[in-house]
Amino acid sequence: MASNLSPEYAYTIVYAKDVAKSVAFYAKAFGYHVRRLDESNRWGELDSGPTTIAFTPIHQRETDDRSGAVQTPHSDRERPPMERAVENGAIPVSKPEDKEWGQRVGYVRDIDGIVVRMGSHVVKPTKQD
């Protein structure tokens, strides 16, 4: 019997050199709200909509020899999100450019060297008769 359940993407985990510093960087550079930073500084979470961005130390038994993943903050705010990120310590990788599918995309590198893809929301095309 097939299940009607479908998985939900709930967390992206960033393996960081300094959890507290990375949580503060993402909160300030990308405008996320800090949901949690435990007192051991080994786990932090940011509210980013339906998917939580979590942080844990890069050097631990389960994660040695692995690296972080590309994150994708979306923004349609007036202030360019890349400008805010760079002002707060991100390093520009590539300037934002318009894509053929209607999205504006650029890349920065965070304080742990992780490449962050920053893109506007894609607007669904209007139905043409």
Residue pairs with C-beta under 8 A, 6 or more apart in sequence:
8 50
9 50
9 51
10 50
10 51
10 52
11 51
11 52
11 53
11 54
12 51
12 52
12 53
12 54
12 69
12 71
13 54
13 55
13 56
13 69
14 22
14 26
14 53
14 54
14 55
14 56
14 68
14 69
14 71
14 112
14 114
15 55
15 56
15 57
15 58
15 63
15 66
15 67
15 68
15 112
16 22
16 55
16 56
16 57
16 58
16 68
16 112
17 57
17 58
17 111
17 112
18 41
19 37
19 41
19 42
19 43
19 44
19 55
19 56
19 57
20 37
20 41
20 44
21 111
22 44
22 55
22 110
22 111
22 112
23 34
23 37
23 44
23 45
23 46
23 55
24 34
25 88
25 89
25 90
25 110
25 111
26 32
26 46
26 53
26 55
26 110
27 33
27 34
27 46
28 88
29 84
29 85
29 87
29 88
29 89
29 90
29 110
30 73
30 81
30 84
30 85
30 116
31 75
31 77
31 81
31 84
32 46
32 47
32 48
32 53
32 73
33 46
33 47
34 44
34 45
34 46
34 47
35 45
35 46
35 47
35 52
36 43
36 44
36 45
37 43
37 44
37 45
38 44
42 56
42 57
43 54
43 55
43 56
44 54
44 55
44 56
45 52
45 53
45 54
45 55
46 52
46 53
46 54
46 55
48 73
53 71
56 63
57 63
58 67
58 68
58 112
67 114
68 112
68 114
69 114
70 114
70 115
70 116
70 117
71 114
71 116
71 117
72 116
72 117
72 118
72 119
73 81
73 116
73 118
74 118
74 119
74 120
74 121
75 81
75 118
75 120
76 120
76 121
80 96
81 118
82 90
82 92
82 95
82 96
82 106
82 108
82 118
85 108
85 116
85 118
86 92
86 108
89 111
90 108
90 109
90 110
90 111
90 116
91 108
91 109
92 106
92 107
92 108
93 106
93 107
93 108
93 109
93 115
94 106
94 107
95 106
96 104
96 105
96 106
96 118
97 104
97 105
97 106
98 104
99 105
101 122
102 122
102 123
102 125
103 119
103 120
103 121
103 122
104 119
104 120
105 117
105 118
105 119
105 120
106 117
106 118
106 119
107 115
107 116
107 117
107 118
108 115
108 116
108 118
109 115
109 116
110 116
